[in-house]
Amino acid sequence: MTDESRDALLSGYRRFREDHWPEARAEYEGLAADGQKPHTLVVACSDSRADPALIFDTAPGQLFVVRNVANLVPPYEPDGHLHGVSAALEFGVKVLNVSRIMVMGHAHCGGVNAMIRGAPADCQDFVAPWVAQGAPVVRRICEGCAPEEAEQLAEEAVVRLSLDNLRTFPWIAEREAAGTLALSGVHFGIADGVLRSLRGPGRFEALD
């Protein structure tokens, strides 16, 4: 860790302790004593510019957030291998009983760009196989649209893909069918700060 990054982190921590903690202490103590009860599980990208807690202005304990490259949800595969996203989904749905799962994509996503153009040459161990699961859908979208529209349409397609894959988890599909769990998809514009919500099978509309 560089001195610059360490200093930035420590400065942020000190601001938290001095400015935020005195007012939030009782809230954190309650969360420690009573446990977390988040209402929503968010599957978001790891991109540093698209932080769900900041975008939705939430308090601690409200969101259970799963972040990865390109906000991808793999299909249900209980094969005994390591599945970080699936483990978080299982815990959020079965233990925390969230009432909503939201997939949040965003503009200028490097992971989606890697699906279109290929992963960087020095990211072949993990990034390349990870983004490969979305590449066929993204490439089909790009073949049928104008070049200036390709990036955003591809990002939206990945949100829809993750929603489709969520429904392959039997305990998610069952809860959605019973009306106890809602699934939704959104796309965040980094440059304009606008959040657009998936309406119907393929239409994203800006939220008021």
C-alpha positions in Angstrom: 0.0 0.0 0.0 1.4 3.4 -1.0 1.7 6.2 1.6 -0.8 8.2 -0.4 -3.5 5.5 -0.4 -2.8 4.8 3.3 -3.1 8.5 4.2 -6.4 8.8 2.2 -7.9 5.8 4.0 -6.8 7.0 7.5 -8.1 10.5 6.8 -11.5 9.0 5.8 -11.6 6.8 8.9 -10.8 9.9 11.1 -13.6 11.8 9.5 -15.9 8.9 10.1 -15.0 8.7 13.7 -15.2 12.5 14.3 -18.1 13.5 12.1 -20.3 10.4 11.6 -19.7 8.1 14.5 -21.1 10.3 17.3 -24.5 10.5 15.6 -24.5 7.0 14.3 -23.2 5.2 17.4 -26.6 4.1 18.7 -27.5 2.8 15.3 -24.4 0.7 15.0 -24.8 -0.6 18.5 -28.3 -1.7 17.6 -27.0 -3.5 14.5 -24.4 -5.2 16.6 -26.9 -6.3 19.2 -29.8 -7.2 16.9 -28.0 -8.3 13.7 -28.6 -7.1 10.2 -32.0 -7.1 8.5 -31.4 -5.7 5.0 -34.4 -5.3 2.8 -32.5 -5.6 -0.5 -29.7 -7.6 -1.9 -27.8 -5.7 -4.6 -25.7 -7.4 -7.2 -23.4 -4.6 -8.5 -20.2 -4.1 -10.3 -16.9 -3.6 -8.4 -16.3 -0.4 -10.3 -15.2 2.3 -7.8 -17.5 4.9 -9.5 -20.8 3.0 -8.9 -21.4 2.5 -5.2 -24.9 1.3 -4.4 -24.9 2.6 -0.8 -24.0 6.1 -2.0 -26.4 6.0 -5.0 -29.4 4.9 -2.9 -28.3 7.0 0.1 -28.8 4.1 2.5 -28.0 3.6 6.1 -25.9 0.7 7.5 -27.9 -2.5 7.6 -30.2 -1.7 4.7 -28.4 -3.2 1.8 -26.7 -6.6 1.4 -24.3 -5.9 -1.4 -22.5 -8.4 -3.7 -20.0 -6.8 -6.0 -18.0 -8.4 -8.8 -16.7 -7.6 -12.3 -19.7 -6.6 -14.5 -22.4 -7.4 -11.9 -22.7 -10.9 -13.2 -24.8 -13.7 -11.6 -23.8 -17.1 -12.8 -26.5 -19.8 -13.3 -27.4 -22.1 -10.4 -24.7 -24.8 -10.1 -24.5 -26.6 -6.7 -21.5 -28.6 -7.8 -19.3 -28.3 -4.6 -16.9 -25.8 -6.3 -16.3 -22.3 -5.0 -19.1 -19.9 -5.9 -18.9 -16.5 -4.2 -21.9 -14.9 -5.8 -24.1 -17.9 -5.3 -23.0 -18.2 -1.6 -24.0 -14.6 -1.0 -27.3 -15.1 -2.8 -28.1 -18.2 -0.7 -27.3 -16.3 2.6 -29.2 -13.2 1.6 -32.3 -15.0 0.5 -32.4 -18.0 2.9 -31.0 -16.5 6.1 -31.5 -12.7 5.8 -34.8 -13.1 4.0 -34.4 -10.1 1.8 -37.5 -9.0 0.0 -35.8 -7.7 -3.2 -32.8 -8.6 -5.3 -31.6 -5.8 -7.6 -29.0 -6.1 -10.3 -27.3 -2.8 -10.9 -25.3 -2.2 -14.0 -23.6 1.0 -14.9 -22.1 3.1 -17.8 -18.6 2.6 -19.1 -18.3 -0.8 -17.5 -14.8 -2.3 -18.0 -16.1 -5.8 -17.6 -18.7 -5.4 -20.3 -16.1 -3.8 -22.5 -14.0 -7.0 -22.0 -17.0 -9.0 -23.2 -17.0 -7.0 -26.4 -13.3 -6.6 -27.1 -11.7 -9.4 -25.0 -10.2 -9.2 -21.5 -6.8 -7.4 -21.1 -3.8 -9.6 -22.0 -2.6 -9.6 -18.3 -6.1 -10.6 -17.0 -6.4 -14.1 -18.4 -6.4 -16.2 -15.2 -9.7 -15.0 -13.8 -11.2 -12.0 -15.6 -11.2 -13.7 -19.0 -13.2 -16.8 -18.0 -15.4 -14.7 -15.7 -16.6 -12.3 -18.4 -16.8 -15.1 -21.0 -20.2 -16.1 -19.5 -21.7 -12.8 -20.7 -19.8 -12.5 -24.0 -22.3 -14.4 -26.3 -25.2 -12.3 -25.2 -23.2 -9.1 -25.5 -21.9 -9.9 -28.9 -25.3 -10.7 -30.3 -26.5 -7.3 -29.0 -23.6 -5.5 -30.6 -24.1 -7.2 -34.0 -27.6 -5.7 -34.3 -27.1 -2.1 -33.2 -25.3 1.0 -34.2 -21.7 1.3 -32.8 -22.6 4.4 -30.7 -25.3 2.4 -29.0 -23.4 -0.8 -28.4 -21.8 0.0 -25.0 -25.0 0.9 -23.2 -27.1 -1.8 -24.9 -24.5 -4.4 -23.9 -24.5 -3.2 -20.3 -28.3 -3.4 -20.2 -28.1 -6.9 -21.7 -25.8 -8.1 -18.9 -28.4 -6.8 -16.3 -31.0 -8.9 -18.1 -28.7 -11.9 -18.2 -28.1 -11.8 -14.5 -31.8 -11.5 -13.8 -32.4 -14.6 -16.0 -29.7 -16.5 -14.2 -31.2 -15.5 -10.8 -34.3 -17.3 -11.8 -32.4 -20.5 -12.3 -31.9 -20.7 -8.5 -35.0 -22.7 -7.4 -35.4 -21.0 -4.0 -35.3 -17.6 -5.8 -37.8 -18.6 -8.4 -40.1 -20.1 -5.8 -40.1 -16.9 -3.7 -40.6 -14.7 -6.7 -43.6 -16.8 -7.8 -45.0 -16.6 -4.3 -44.7 -12.8 -4.2 -42.3 -12.7 -1.3 -39.2 -11.8 -3.3 -39.0 -9.2 -6.1 -36.3 -9.0 -8.8 -35.4 -5.8 -10.5 -32.7 -4.4 -12.7 -31.2 -0.9 -13.0 -28.5 0.9 -14.9 -26.6 3.9 -13.5 -25.2 6.7 -15.7 -21.9 7.8 -14.2 -21.6 11.0 -16.1 -25.2 12.2 -15.5 -26.1 10.4 -12.2 -29.3 9.1 -13.7 -30.7 5.7 -12.6 -32.7 3.9 -15.2 -35.0 1.0 -14.3 -35.8 -2.1 -16.4 -39.5 -1.9 -17.5 -40.8 -4.9 -19.4 -38.6 -7.3 -21.3 -36.1 -4.8 -22.7 -36.8 -1.2 -21.9 -34.9 0.9 -19.4 -36.5 4.1 -18.3 -35.1 6.9 -16.1 -36.5 7.1 -12.6 -37.8 10.4 -11.3 
